[in-house]
Amino acid sequence: MTSPFEQTIANALNSVNPQRVLEGTVTNAIIQAGFDLVGFNKVVGLNGEVGEVNVEIINAIIEVRN
């Protein structure tokens, strides 16, 4: 995994929260498919009031749901 988000993704993969593990797994698959990651678990709005972007690549925002 070569990404500026490497530690955050590793934390997600090692989480006790199954949703976070799934987000990390999907993100790894996207990176391995050759897409450049722009964002991972990025909060949107002041203190996340708008929500969170699970995975962001140049042309898409991906919502991961369990």
TIMARPA-143967 format. One line per field, with one value per residue (C-alpha): residue number from 1; x, y, z. Coordinates in steps of 0.02 Angstrom, whole numbers. Layout:
REM TIMARPA-143967
seq: NUM:...
c1: X:...
c2: Y:...
c3: Z:...
END
This chain:
REM TIMARPA-143967
seq: 1:2:3:4:5:6:7:8:9:10:11:12:13:14:15:16:17:18:19:20:21:22:23:24:25:26:27:28:29:30:31:32:33:34:35:36:37:38:39:40:41:42:43:44:45:46:47:48:49:50:51:52:53:54:55:56:57:58:59:60:61:62:63:64:65:66
c1: 0:75:-37:-29:-179:-82:-90:-274:-317:-214:-307:-473:-420:-372:-528:-652:-790:-842:-896:-722:-641:-753:-707:-523:-547:-639:-507:-367:-457:-475:-290:-240:-349:-237:-347:-269:-347:-396:-482:-521:-647:-644:-766:-870:-930:-889:-854:-927:-1101:-1130:-1062:-913:-839:-783:-676:-638:-548:-531:-697:-800:-852:-885:-1003:-964:-1111:-1118
c2: 0:167:308:461:380:221:235:286:138:20:86:52:-125:-160:-81:-177:-87:-198:-46:31:-135:-142:38:-7:-164:-71:66:-62:-141:29:68:-105:-75:73:219:369:399:580:555:423:444:631:731:859:1018:1092:946:826:903:869:692:589:537:356:343:478:459:591:555:473:472:298:264:101:21:-137
c3: 0:-54:2:113:200:239:429:430:319:429:582:495:449:630:704:810:713:566:465:479:430:275:229:242:138:0:0:-16:-165:-248:-224:-289:-442:-482:-432:-345:-176:-142:26:155:297:269:376:283:365:533:651:523:531:346:352:301:134:154:-2:-130:-296:-432:-519:-382:-202:-134:9:97:186:287
END
